[in-house]
């Protein structure tokens, strides 16, 4: 089967917005990364989401400069104050500026997503690559380990581990990072099983390349597409998990601000009914961030998989 037949998905008709195969045929000299980029920017919603997410990240990184107040500063003269020019999003029940806590909370929530995903991407990639490349007993042991971890209810396991380790930012990152790897390991294992029979892998074997070099320099770079998509969706899932744990009081602890912790402070019925400035902003930020990341991940999946039709 030729290269064009493989990426065309059995030679079906192109959709109106065209497939990657059509791009390759019309522009054979254009690098693949450029074609992938062209497919990505055709998703207007993903482009808008990328801009929105970039703004959120920039604001979170520059929180110390942008935030008008210290997020932990308490002003007893303005507690439970509605939005004013001095406090655009009002103040909470002990006099802390909601806007400042929202900005700093974005840094914490995004950090949890990035760090947790980084941890389990490394674990899942290593175990999945070993299982797929070596097969046999190595594959059997790792696959059974994956099945064991996946057999436990994820939410209950997270709650138990966080309760045992104690609430806190570092513990949330660690728990989410140690429990998210099975899905990644399965994805990487499948990609390695598919790629290890290709000609370029056999050629590397014939010239005496060690297994480690074949995995790291030949197989994993060609499996980056599914891994990148999994990491993108993982960040969104980790942000939601952190928000849920903080809302339950098992996540980030005061005075540290996070979006979930801000929702935890605003969960009383009185606040929900009469003080919307305390819960609508963090809720909207969680919604916007997760939706943006999911839209980007969906577009990446389409851009990196030429067999998908839209």
C-alpha positions as CSV (number, residue, x, y, z in Angstrom):
1,X,0.0,0.0,0.0
2,X,1.4,3.4,-1.0
3,X,1.8,6.4,1.4
4,X,-1.2,8.1,-0.2
5,X,-3.4,5.1,0.2
6,X,-2.5,4.7,3.9
7,X,-3.3,8.3,4.8
8,X,-6.4,8.5,2.7
9,X,-8.3,5.8,4.7
10,X,-9.0,3.4,1.8
11,X,-9.3,6.1,-0.8
12,X,-12.7,7.6,0.1
13,X,-14.0,10.8,-1.4
14,X,-12.7,14.1,0.1
15,X,-15.0,16.2,2.1
16,X,-15.7,19.8,1.1
17,X,-13.0,21.2,3.5
18,X,-10.6,18.6,2.0
19,X,-8.4,16.0,3.7
20,X,-4.7,16.0,4.4
21,X,-4.3,13.7,1.4
22,X,-5.6,16.3,-0.9
23,X,-3.2,18.8,0.5
24,X,-0.3,16.5,0.0
25,X,-1.3,15.8,-3.6
26,X,-1.7,19.4,-4.5
27,X,1.4,20.6,-2.6
28,X,3.9,17.7,-2.5
29,X,6.8,19.9,-1.5
30,X,5.1,21.4,1.6
31,X,6.3,19.9,4.9
32,X,3.9,17.8,6.8
33,X,3.9,20.1,9.8
34,X,2.7,23.0,7.6
35,X,-0.2,20.8,6.3
36,X,-1.1,19.9,9.8
37,X,-1.1,23.6,10.8
38,X,-3.3,24.4,7.8
39,X,-5.8,21.8,8.9
40,X,-5.8,23.1,12.4
41,X,-6.5,26.7,11.5
42,X,-9.5,25.6,9.4
43,X,-11.2,25.0,12.8
44,X,-12.2,28.6,13.5
45,X,-13.6,27.6,16.9
46,X,-10.2,26.0,17.8
47,X,-8.3,29.2,16.7
48,X,-10.6,31.4,18.9
49,X,-10.1,28.9,21.7
50,X,-6.4,29.1,21.3
51,X,-6.4,32.8,21.6
52,X,-8.7,32.7,24.6
53,X,-6.5,30.1,26.3
54,X,-3.3,32.1,25.5
55,X,-4.9,35.2,27.2
56,X,-5.8,33.1,30.3
57,X,-2.2,31.7,30.5
58,X,-0.6,35.1,30.0
59,X,-2.8,36.6,32.7
60,X,-2.1,33.7,35.1
61,X,1.7,34.0,34.5
62,X,1.6,37.8,35.0
63,X,-0.8,37.6,38.0
64,X,1.6,39.4,40.4
65,X,1.7,42.3,38.0
66,X,-1.9,42.4,36.8
67,X,-3.9,41.6,40.0
68,X,-4.9,44.9,41.7
69,X,-4.5,43.5,45.2
70,X,-2.8,40.7,47.1
71,X,-5.2,37.7,46.8
72,X,-4.8,37.0,50.6
73,X,-5.1,40.7,51.7
74,X,-8.1,41.1,54.0
75,X,-9.9,44.5,54.2
76,X,-12.5,44.3,57.0
77,X,-14.1,47.6,55.8
78,X,-15.3,46.2,52.5
79,X,-16.3,42.6,53.2
80,X,-19.2,41.2,51.1
81,X,-19.1,44.3,48.9
82,X,-20.8,44.2,45.5
83,X,-18.8,45.2,42.5
84,X,-17.4,48.7,42.6
85,X,-14.8,50.7,40.6
86,X,-12.3,49.8,43.4
87,X,-13.2,46.2,43.3
88,X,-14.6,45.3,39.8
89,X,-15.8,41.9,40.9
90,X,-16.6,42.8,44.5
91,X,-15.1,41.3,47.7
92,X,-15.7,38.0,49.5
93,X,-17.1,37.5,53.0
94,X,-13.8,38.4,54.7
95,X,-12.9,41.3,52.5
96,X,-10.6,39.8,49.9
97,X,-10.7,41.1,46.3
98,X,-12.5,38.6,44.1
99,X,-10.8,39.8,40.9
100,X,-7.3,39.3,42.4
101,X,-8.2,35.9,43.7
102,X,-9.7,35.0,40.3
103,X,-6.4,36.0,38.5
104,X,-4.2,34.1,40.9
105,X,-6.6,31.2,41.0
106,X,-6.0,30.7,37.3
107,X,-2.3,30.2,37.9
108,X,-3.0,27.4,40.5
109,X,-5.7,25.6,38.5
110,X,-3.7,25.7,35.2
111,X,-0.5,24.6,37.1
112,X,-2.4,21.5,38.5
113,X,-3.5,20.6,35.0
114,X,0.0,21.0,33.4
115,X,2.0,19.3,36.2
116,X,-0.4,16.4,36.7
117,X,-0.6,15.7,33.0
118,X,3.2,15.9,32.7
119,X,3.6,13.3,35.4
120,X,1.3,10.7,34.0
121,X,2.4,11.4,30.4
122,X,5.9,10.4,31.4
123,X,4.8,7.3,33.3
124,X,2.3,6.2,30.6
125,X,4.7,6.8,27.7
126,X,7.5,4.8,29.3
127,X,5.2,1.8,30.3
128,X,3.3,1.9,27.0
129,X,6.5,2.0,24.9
130,X,8.0,-0.9,26.9
131,X,4.8,-3.0,26.6
132,X,4.4,-2.4,22.9
133,X,8.0,-2.7,21.8
134,X,9.1,-5.8,23.8
135,X,5.8,-7.7,24.0
136,X,5.7,-11.1,25.7
137,X,5.9,-11.1,29.5
138,X,6.7,-7.4,29.7
139,X,3.5,-6.6,27.8
140,X,1.5,-9.0,29.9
141,X,2.7,-7.6,33.2
142,X,2.1,-4.0,32.2
143,X,-1.2,-4.7,30.6
144,X,-2.5,-6.5,33.7
145,X,-1.2,-3.5,35.8
146,X,-3.2,-1.2,33.6
147,X,-6.3,-3.3,34.0
148,X,-5.9,-3.4,37.8
149,X,-5.6,0.4,38.1
150,X,-8.6,0.9,35.7
151,X,-10.7,-1.5,37.7
152,X,-10.9,1.0,40.6
153,X,-13.5,3.9,40.5
154,X,-11.2,6.8,39.7
155,X,-13.1,9.4,41.7
156,X,-13.3,7.3,44.8
157,X,-9.6,6.4,44.5
158,X,-8.7,10.0,44.2
159,X,-10.8,11.0,47.2
160,X,-9.3,8.2,49.3
161,X,-5.7,9.0,48.4
162,X,-6.2,12.8,48.9
163,X,-7.8,12.0,52.3
164,X,-4.8,9.8,53.3
165,X,-2.1,12.2,52.1
166,X,-3.9,15.3,53.2
167,X,-5.4,18.2,51.1
168,X,-3.0,20.5,49.4
169,X,-1.7,21.6,46.0
170,X,1.3,19.3,45.8
171,X,-0.8,16.2,46.9
172,X,-3.4,16.9,44.3
173,X,-0.8,17.1,41.5
174,X,0.8,13.9,42.7
175,X,-2.5,11.9,43.0
176,X,-3.8,13.1,39.7
177,X,-0.4,12.4,38.1
178,X,-0.1,8.9,39.5
179,X,-3.7,7.8,38.5
180,X,-4.0,9.2,35.0
181,X,-1.3,7.1,33.2
182,X,-3.2,3.9,32.3
183,X,-5.1,5.6,29.4
184,X,-1.9,7.1,28.1
185,X,-0.1,3.8,28.4
186,X,-2.8,2.1,26.3
187,X,-2.6,4.7,23.6
188,X,1.2,4.5,23.4
189,X,1.2,0.7,23.5
190,X,-1.2,0.6,20.5
191,X,0.9,3.1,18.5
192,X,4.1,1.3,19.3
193,X,2.6,-2.1,18.2
194,X,1.6,-0.5,15.0
195,X,4.9,1.3,14.3
196,X,7.3,-1.4,15.3
197,X,6.6,-3.4,12.1
198,X,7.3,-0.5,9.8
199,X,10.3,-0.6,7.4
200,X,12.1,2.3,9.2
201,X,12.2,0.3,12.4
202,X,13.5,-2.8,10.7
203,X,16.2,-0.7,9.0
204,X,17.3,0.7,12.4
205,X,17.5,-2.8,13.7
206,X,19.6,-4.0,10.7
207,X,22.2,-1.3,11.3
208,X,22.5,-2.3,14.9
209,X,20.7,0.6,16.6
210,X,19.9,-0.2,20.3
211,X,16.3,-0.7,21.4
212,X,16.3,2.5,23.5
213,X,17.4,4.5,20.5
214,X,14.8,2.9,18.2
215,X,12.0,3.7,20.7
216,X,13.1,7.3,21.5
217,X,14.3,8.4,18.1
218,X,12.1,6.5,15.6
219,X,8.9,5.2,17.2
220,X,7.8,7.8,19.8
221,X,8.3,10.8,17.5
222,X,5.9,9.1,15.0
223,X,3.4,8.5,17.8
224,X,3.3,12.1,19.1
225,X,0.0,12.9,17.5
226,X,-2.3,10.7,19.7
227,X,-0.1,11.5,22.7
228,X,-0.5,15.2,22.2
229,X,-4.2,14.9,21.9
230,X,-4.4,12.8,25.0
231,X,-2.3,15.3,26.9
232,X,-4.6,18.2,25.8
233,X,-7.8,16.5,27.0
234,X,-5.9,15.4,30.1
235,X,-5.2,19.0,31.1
236,X,-8.9,19.9,30.9
237,X,-9.8,16.8,33.0
238,X,-7.2,17.7,35.6
239,X,-8.6,21.2,36.0
240,X,-12.1,19.8,36.5
241,X,-10.7,17.3,39.1
242,X,-8.9,20.0,41.0
243,X,-11.9,22.2,41.0
244,X,-14.1,19.4,42.3
245,X,-11.7,18.4,45.0
246,X,-11.3,22.0,46.1
247,X,-15.0,22.5,46.1
248,X,-15.3,19.5,48.4
249,X,-12.6,20.9,50.7
250,X,-10.0,18.3,49.8
251,X,-8.0,20.5,47.3
252,X,-6.2,23.8,47.6
253,X,-6.5,25.2,51.1
254,X,-7.0,28.8,52.1
255,X,-5.5,31.4,51.8
256,X,-4.3,30.0,48.5
257,X,-6.8,30.9,45.7
258,X,-8.0,28.5,43.0
259,X,-11.2,28.5,41.0
260,X,-12.5,25.5,42.8
261,X,-11.6,26.9,46.2
262,X,-13.5,30.1,45.4
263,X,-16.5,28.0,44.6
264,X,-16.1,26.2,47.9
265,X,-16.3,29.6,49.7
266,X,-19.5,30.5,47.9
267,X,-21.5,27.3,48.3
268,X,-24.0,28.5,50.9
269,X,-27.6,29.1,49.7
270,X,-27.5,32.7,50.8
271,X,-24.4,33.5,48.6
272,X,-25.8,31.6,45.6
273,X,-29.0,33.6,45.8
274,X,-27.8,37.1,46.7
275,X,-24.1,37.3,45.9
276,X,-23.5,36.0,42.3
277,X,-20.2,37.9,42.0
278,X,-18.7,35.3,44.3
279,X,-19.4,32.2,42.3
280,X,-20.2,33.2,38.7
281,X,-16.7,34.5,37.8
282,X,-14.8,31.3,38.9
283,X,-17.5,29.1,37.4
284,X,-17.2,30.9,34.1
285,X,-13.4,30.7,34.1
286,X,-13.6,26.9,34.7
287,X,-16.1,26.6,31.9
288,X,-14.2,28.8,29.4
289,X,-10.9,27.1,30.1
290,X,-12.1,23.6,29.8
291,X,-14.1,24.3,26.7
292,X,-11.2,26.0,25.1
293,X,-8.8,23.1,25.8
294,X,-11.4,20.6,24.6
295,X,-11.9,22.5,21.3
296,X,-8.2,22.7,20.8
297,X,-7.8,19.0,21.5
298,X,-10.6,18.1,19.1
299,X,-9.0,20.2,16.4
300,X,-5.6,18.6,17.0
301,X,-7.2,15.2,16.7
302,X,-8.6,16.1,13.3
303,X,-5.4,17.7,12.1
304,X,-3.2,14.9,13.1
305,X,-5.5,12.1,11.9
306,X,-6.0,12.4,8.1
307,X,-8.5,9.6,8.0
308,X,-11.1,11.6,9.9
309,X,-13.7,13.4,7.9
310,X,-15.5,16.5,9.0
